[in-house]
Amino acid sequence: MCLYNDSSSENCNLLKSRVGPFALPERRNIHACEIKFKRKQSKSTGANIEFLQRYSNLNQKQRNVFGHQGTDMIKTCLFNWTPCKLVLESWLSFRYGNCFTFKAKEESSFQRSVGTGGGLELILDVKPNEYVPISHTVGMRIVIHNRKDIPDPETNGINVFPGYETHVSLSQVIIKRLPAPYKDECISYADNQGRFMESQTRCMQACIQEYNYRQCGCVEPSFPAMVGLTKCDVTNSSLLCCLDKVLNNLAVYGHNCKCPLPCLTTYYNKRQTMAKWPSKSSFLQKKHSLTAEDIKFYRNSHAKVKIFFSTLERIAYVQKPVFLESEVYSHLGGELGLWLGLSITAIFEFIEALLYLLWGKITVLLR
């Protein structure tokens, strides 16, 4: 779960800027080489670039301090209508700043019912007054993923906005692929120990970084950086254009990145519905001393989310070989047995015919 504001305004002055960074696709849209150097650059864009450069130079600990904290964002947490102990695993997204993975205890994390009567319920405080000018959207970004997978909010997330109760119904889909020598040549990323081999996405990012370093002498700051490699200065026109040229060439001419599909993929089909929340009557009933202005402020800063399964059935797509190894040997043995049997029969028939021919000639000579 990620907040749309990647740093708190309280810490913004520490970076000497009032704007925030974002991931690579956003960088290309805001200050890609074509945009920055082929048309007049606005003051806000220049501030964005400056902040991005300062933010990319921070280490993970510093970035974590500048962002919002999980205990401040999550005001209520219920799992199957039972208060859940907040077990938050913090991680950083270049686009969204501090993100948090909710992990329930093993014994309480199994879902045995469907519908809104079960599942996970959260009330979130988005803290809109602490947003910096670069954050154009107020809300949260939520990723629903398998616990063994690395979340990717940029491609798989859903948006949750304040003032609404958002229901997300789920159904699970599993895909099992076959490794080499079969067509997909999948690998199990979970079994790899390398830092950039946790997922196919990380593998591709590491591969692109190698291209960046070979051609530009530095790496993309919005991707995870390899140890010992210098991050590119995005305020440098030649370096910025070099990074974009690398990506454009890879998109047009292809690449040699060896990042096959994972052998096991688990994802969730999601259906999202929203309703205005909370209602005026229910809000004022619980808090008699508050006014209509109070509910307006609450709606602008809080969101409610319910995540549940619409069905406990799951769809599984499983690849299977046309012939198993044992079947190949069985068929091979059958074919060899058939043709070998025919060959031996033909040999004996040939010998028999030859003997008849010799016997006939001997009989003629004896007469």
Beta strands, then each sheet from edge to edge (+ up, - down):
strand 1: 2-3
strand 2: 74-79
strand 3: 82-83
strand 4: 88-93
strand 5: 97-102
strand 6: 120-125
strand 7: 140-142
strand 8: 158-160
strand 9: 164-176
strand 10: 264-276
strand 11: 302-318
sheet 1: 1+ 7- 8+
sheet 2: 3+ 2- 6+ 11- 9- 10+
sheet 3: 4+ 5-
end
